[in-house]
Amino acid sequence: MKKLFFLILTCSLLVYAQGTESTIQNWFDFTSSYTFDKQWKVYGDVGYRIILGDNVINRFYVRPAGSLQITDILTFHAGIGLWSSLVDNKTIWEIRPFQGIQINWPVIFWLPLTNYIRFEERFFKSNTSNTYIFRWRYQLGTRIKLDQTQTEKLFYIPVQIEWFANYNSDYNFKANELRAAAGLGYVVDKSWRFEFNTILQNTKASLDEIYTFYDVIFRFRVYKEFNP
């Protein structure tokens, strides 16, 4: 039972099934930021996620963070996420500090690529047990402008692919996740931006057997810059 609980937490799906399991998820996020100068910036997001499967799971989170831009190419990020997941009238809490390195390079023809490497320390707490997981994630992404001549009020296509790897030395367990996303974004002005993404997520985990999850995620995001 303890291994099952650990599997649920690590996959961040909180849905367990033997063989293959599919879920539909809806994510809603609001991200805001404030820039002090060319180097320093504070930002954060709050959100709600609902996972529709054999069990309906509601998740709420807040994630304040900051960044330090070293060069035009290299930026360091750090922050902490606070998560609450409600399933079957039981609440699971998560505290998730993270550190990241963002590399805005290379530019292939007119297409700029962004590489983001992030390390997360995940602390879970429920009524019955506490769990710690270390997670590494790498994201490659870009934004394709539909009108290259415009700088404001433009549509764009966000495209991302992301790999995850989880580790905990107390368990004979590993989980690897792959997440691919594409959608449509709209820049209203320098202060506001809206984005809708469809995300396909695949998770393969091993305990004594192999378990596989396939997820379709619909994500709506609102961005606000307070001092553009």
Disulfide bonds with the S-S distance in Angstrom:
none
